[in-house]
Amino acid sequence: MSLHSYGSREGSMSGRSGECSPVPVGSIPRRGLISGSKESTGYLEELEKERSLLLAEIEKEEKEKDWYYAQLQNLTKRIDNLPLTENFSLQTDMTRRQLEYEARQIRSAMEEQLGTCQDMEKRAQMRVVRIQQIEKEMLRLRQHLHSQAAEPEVSLSLFDLETVNVFSALLILIIWTG
């Protein structure tokens, strides 16, 4: 049985998912209102790139976690399918011990790759908070660009704020149910 994770460890110095991101969380500093629309647009693109990277990290870690949980679920089913007899069976006992050993190995590999459940939750929460900050900053920049433009390119409304809130709530739900 292979204990390699679903995803790769590229871009991760310690082997734990998301601990060494291409763009560290919060790496793009918050700027004041920028005078030129070209500068604002560039900053908006930087924020969108950071947001996309954070979302990709969340998705990658979820896939890795799903892979480990699927392996553990498969082993649990195999253990549950072992016959329960009143007479001791050395073969059944050895099979059960082997499957339990494999499950411990998978749990250990998962913790080595992803950290503890608390580590995973903390990373996910940090990413969600940063995504919320980015989206608020993007909204602020778009509103600023809109107010400077003679003809508004982007129409902002309460719907945009609601979209940000819904997205944030979905990410939080993923964290708690993951």
Long-range contacts (C-beta under 8 A, 24 or more apart in sequence): 1-102, 3-105, 3-106, 3-109, 5-64, 5-67, 5-68, 5-109, 5-110, 5-113, 6-63, 6-64, 6-66, 6-67, 6-68, 7-60, 7-61, 7-63, 7-64, 7-67, 9-113, 15-112, 15-113, 16-112, 16-113, 16-114, 16-115, 16-119, 17-57, 17-60, 17-61, 17-64, 17-113, 17-114, 17-123, 18-57, 18-60, 18-61, 18-123, 18-127, 19-115, 19-123, 21-53, 21-54, 21-57, 22-53, 23-49, 23-50, 23-53, 25-54, 25-126, 25-127, 25-130, 26-130, 26-133, 30-133, 30-137, 33-144, 34-141, 34-144, 37-145, 37-148, 37-149, 40-141, 40-144, 40-145, 41-145, 43-141, 44-138, 44-141, 44-142, 44-145, 47-134, 47-137, 47-138, 47-141, 48-138, 50-130, 50-134, 51-131, 51-134, 51-135, 51-138, 54-127, 54-130, 54-131, 54-134, 55-131, 57-127, 58-124, 58-127, 58-171, 58-174, 61-114, 61-120, 61-123, 61-124, 62-174, 62-178, 64-113, 64-114, 65-110, 65-114, 65-120, 65-178, 68-106, 68-107, 68-109, 68-110, 68-113, 68-114, 71-106, 72-103, 72-106, 72-107, 75-99, 75-102, 75-103, 75-106, 76-103, 79-103, 120-178, 121-175, 124-171, 124-174, 124-175, 124-178, 125-175, 127-171, 128-168, 128-171, 128-172, 128-175, 131-167, 131-168, 131-171, 132-164, 132-168, 135-164, 135-167, 135-168, 136-164, 139-164
